[in-house]
Amino acid sequence: MAAAAELSSLRATALAVLLLALVVERPATSTACSVSAIYSFGDSIADTGNLLREGPVGTFASIGTYPYGQTLRRPTGRCSDGLLIIDYLAMALNLSLVSPYLEKGASFESGVNFAVAGATALDRTYLLQSGIMMPPASVPLSSQLDWFRSHLHSTCSSQQDCEKKLAGALFLVGEIGGNDYNYAFFQGRSIEAMKTYVPQVVRSIMDIAKEVIELGATKIIIPGNFPIGCSPSYLSLFSTATSGNYDKRGCLKSYNSFAMYHNDQLHVAIDDLRKVNSDVSIIYADYYGAFMHLLQKAYLLGTHILNTH
């Protein structure tokens, strides 16, 4: 019971910090914490059903079958057995769960989710020309932005109407960019080679943020990348007998350093964007730190991490 209570407290604290940040960063606006809708761009971390409706193939072909969605009583297209971060965020803001853009007949009263599992920050053509292969159903950020524009065109009666709707909304731009790196690393690209892609990935993310600000957004969350060196896929594919390549938690140090390299550049870009948009709340969401905290507190979830290195 104590462990469960502490875990619940941790989640509640995290949500409270997020909502408090929205208020603190816009002190001149008394309704800074009032959110009428969520608009989400990203990949499998946020996709609530777009890829399922696109027609998942390859690695994602099974997301429409159990055990996906088992705690929700049916597969929903989420790459999870239950709810995602965006779902808990919506509930914390007293909104209904945000429907995926491709869901026919959805009211979108709580916003729209444009995220697609497998999505990349960079365009498909560019990555293919760089020799980086990806699933055929991959929907890059630029295409998600096209969906967003189309949605606004069909729902706003005027530019002023759009600005009013977007001013009260929360925009979640990411996590995105992880797949750009995943596809490349899994195909043998080196860490040093992929560092040259980071500025372009970050620029693509910031271009989305700039666009939605121009359209009227006043509250934006931009998450960083996870500690990929702790993920099972990386630990399996890049396993080594050299114990010095692992940290004390058994994670691959070099790939975690790469994730931090991306996050550092993203953080700098966010700071620059804040300087020219002082009336907009632009929050960096530290997914890396949150994941490492959960890893350290794994015992609260009834999980014991075995480090064999």
N, C-alpha and C positions, 0 to 999 in steps of 0.2 A: 504493500500500500504506500509506503514512504517513497519508494522508487517511482511509482506511478504518479504520485502527487508532485514529486520534484520534476518529472518529465513534463507534466501538464504546466507547471509553473514556468519552466524554461520556454515552452512554446508561447505561453501568454506574455511573458516578458519580451520575447523577440517581436511579437506583433505590436506590443505597446511601444517599443522603441521605434519601430517603423512608423507608426501613426504619429508619434511625438515628433519625429524628424520632419514630417510633412508640415506640422504646425510651426516648429522652430525656424525652419528655413524661409517661411513667408509670414513674418510677424505682423506685417501691415494688413493682412487679410484675415478677418475674423472667422471666415468659413473655410480656412485652408484645409481643415481635416474633413470637410464634407465632400464625399465622392459619390457622384451619381451614376458612374459607369466605369468599366475597365476595358481598355483596348490593349490587346496583347499581340506582340510579335515575337517569334522565336522558333524553337525546335521541339524535340520530344519532351523536354522539361516542362513545357507549357501546353503542348497540343492536347486538346480535349476531344478530338474526333475528326479533324480535317483530313489527315492521311487515310483514315479508315474509309472516308467517303471518296478520296482520290483513287483508292485501290492500292493497298500496300503490297509490296513485293520484296523479295530477298529477305534481309534480316528482319524486316518489319512485317512479314507476311502473316505472322501469328497473332498480331495485336487484336484481332477480332475474335479470338478464341480464349478459353480458359487456359491458365489461371488469371489472365488479364481481366481485371474488373471483378474478381471473385467477391470482394467485400462490398461491391456495389450491386451484386446479384446478376450482373451481365457485363460483358465487355463493352466499353464505351469508346474505344479508340485511344484511351490514355495508355501510355507505356508504363503502367503501374497496375498493381492489384487493387488500388483504391484511388483516393483523391490526390491531386497535385498541389504544388505551392499556390498556384493561381486560384484554386478552389478555396483553400483555407483563407487566402487573402480576401476573396469576395465575401466569404462568410463573416470575417472579422469586420468588414465594412458594411455589414447588414444588406448585402446584395445577393440576389440569386446567382447560381453558378453561371458563368459566362459561356454562352453557346459558341460552338465553332462556326466560322463563316460559311462553310459549305453545308451546314445543316438546313435542309429545306423546311420552310414553315416556321423557323425560329423567330421569336419576337425581337430579340436583341435588346430587350429593355434594360439589361444590366451591362450592355456593351457588346463587343465582338472579339472573338479570339481568332487571330489570323495565323497563329503558330502552326507549323507543320513538322512532324517528326522527320528527322533526316535533313532538315533545312540547313542552308549555309548562309554565311554573311556575304560571301562573294558570289558573283553570278556563275551559273553553271558553265557557260561558254568559256569564261576566263579560266576556270579551274581545269576544264577539259583540255584547253590549249596549253596549259601548264603541265599536262600529263597526269593530272589527278582525277581518277575515275570516281563516280558516285552513283547512287541508285537512280534509276530513271524517273522516279516520282519526286525527286528532290525539288523543293520550292524555295528559292532563295529569298532574301529579304526584299529585293527589288520587286518581286512578284507579289509578296505579301503587302507591300506598299500600294501596288496597283489595285489589289482587292480593297484596301482601305479607301482609296480614292473613289472607287466604284461604289462602295457602300455609302460614302458621304453624298455622292451625286444622286443616289436613289432615295436618300432619307432626309436631306436638308432642303428646306424650302428657299433658303437664301444663304449668302455668305455669313450674314449676321446670325442666322439660325445655327449654322455650323459652329461658329465661334462660341456661341452661348453653350452649346452641347459639349464642346471639347474643353471649355474652361472648367467645367465641373467634373471632368473625367480624370481618371488615373491611367497613365500610359506605362505599360511594362514592355521595355525594349530589350528582350533577351531573357534568359541567357541565350546568346547566339555567337557563333564563331567556333564553338567547340568541334563541330563536325568538319569544318574546313581543315582543322588540324588532325582530327581523328582519321579521316579518309587518307590524308597524306602520310601520316605516321604508319598506318596499317599497311600502306603500300611501299614502305621502305624508305621514306624521306627522313633525312637526319634532322636533329633538333636545330642545328645551325642553319640548315637550309630553310626551315620553316620560320625561323625568326625574321626572315626577310618578308614574310607574308603578314606579319603582325600589324604593321602600320596600315596596310590596306584593309585588313579585317576591322580594325578599330575605326578607320575612316568610314567604312560602310555602315557601321553601327551609329556613328555620330551623324551621318547624313540623314538617317531615319529620324533621329532625335531633332535635328534642325528643321526637318520638313514638318513634323507634327507641331513644333513650336510656332512655325510660321502660320500654320492653320488654326492656331488658337490654344494649343495645349499649355497648361500651367503646372501640371504635376507629372513628373516622369521618374520612373525607377529604371536604372540600367544596371543589371547584375554582371558580375565578373565571372570568370571561368572557375570550374571546380578543380580540386587537386587531382588531376588526371592520373598522377602516379600512384594513387591509392585505389584506382578502379580495377575490378577483376580482369577486364579485357587487357589493360596495359600490363598488369602483373603477370598475366598468362603469356601474352605475346612476347614480352621483353624480359622474361625471367632470366636471371643470371646467377651463377654460382659465386659471384663476387659480393660478399656481404657488405662491403663498403658502399655499394650502389644503393643501399636501402637505408631509410632513416629508422628511428627507434620504434616506429609504428609499423614497419614493414613496407612502407611506400617507396616507390622509385624516386630518388631525390632529383635526378636530372629532369624528369617529366614534370614534377611539381615545380621545379625552378622555372621551367618554360611557362607553365600556367601563371606563375607569379609575374613573369616578364610581360605576358599579355595584360594581366590585370593592372600592372604599374602603368603601362602605356594608356590603357583605357581610363584609368583614374586621372591621369594628366589631361587627357582630352576632355573629360567631364569638367574638370576645374576650369579649363579654358572656355568651355561653353557656358559655364555659370557666370563668368566675368562679363559676358556680353548679353546675358539674359538674367539680370538680377531679380526680376519680378517673377521668375519661374523656379519652382522647387525641382531640382534635379538631384536625385538620390542615387548614390552608388551602393548597390546591394552586395555585400561581401559573402558570396556563396562559398568561396574558398574557406574563409574563417569559420563560417557556420558548419560546413562539412567536417572540418577538423575538430570542431568542438563536439559534434555528435560522435565522432570517432573516439574521442577521449572519454565521452560519457556513454559508450556503448553498453556498459553494464546496466544502465538504467532501462535499456530496451530488452534486457534479458539476454544480451549477446556478449560473448567473450571473444576478443580478437586474439588469434594465435599468430604470433610473429615467428616464422621459422628461419629467419635470416639473422 
